[in-house]
């Protein structure tokens, strides 16, 4: 019996692709957080064009700040980094 397989890692490193290939090879169902998040962002009013036009602050590009504003919970480290960027701007 196969246990759950969870793939974690930085963005754009192939986790979704690997997950799809594993699910096909092992003939098991696949749940993609990308799909779940995509639906959440649509319901929350996320607009890709607005993200592209959001101004940068400090080291953080505008699209990243816009994207992060759609997360209901932030880790302390992220909030601290964004506050530091606000202070540097």
N, C-alpha and C positions, 0 to 999 in steps of 0.2 A: 504494500500500500504506500502511495506517495504522500508525503506530508506537504503542507503549503510551502511554496517557494516564494520568497520575497526578494526582489532585486532593489538595492539602494545604491545611490551614487550621485555624482554631480549631474546637472542638466546637460542634455545633448551628448550623452556618452554611449547611447545604444541600449539602454535598459528596456525600452518598449519593444525594440526590434528583437532583442534576445528573448524577452518574455513571450512574444508571439511565436518565435521559432521553437522555444521549449514546449509551449502548449501544443503546438502542432505535432512535434516529435513524440511527446509523451501522451498525446491524445487526452489532455485534461483541459478543463475550462480555464479561461484567462480573464482576470479582472484588471482593467487598466485605470489607474488613478488619473491619467491624462484625460480619458473619456469622462470620468466623473467630474473632474475639475472644469473641463470645458463646458459642461452643462451648467455647473454652478456659476461660472463667470458670465455666461449668457443670461441666466436668470437675474444675476446681480447687476446687470447693465454694463458689463465690460465692453468697451469699444476700442478696437485696435488702433484706429486713427487718432483718437484722443490720446492714447498712450504715446504714439509717435510724436505728438505735438507738446507733450508735457515737458516743461523746462527741467534741466538738470540742476542738482544741488550738490555742491562739493564733489565727491568722487562718484556719486550715484547718477547714472543716466536717467533722464526723465521717464522713459518707458518702464524702467525698473521700479521707480517710486510709484507710478500709476498702478502697475501690476500688484505691488505689495499692498496697496490700499484696499484690495479686495479680499485680503486674508483676514478672517475674523479674529484670529489670535496671533500675536507676534511673540517671538522669543525675546528675552531681555537683551541678548546680544545684538539682535537685529535692530531693536528700538534704539539702543544706545548708539549704534553705528549711524543710524539715520539722524538722530539728534546731533551727533558730532558733525555730520555733513551739513546740517542746517546751520550750525554755529559757524562753520568755515565759509559758508556762502555769503 
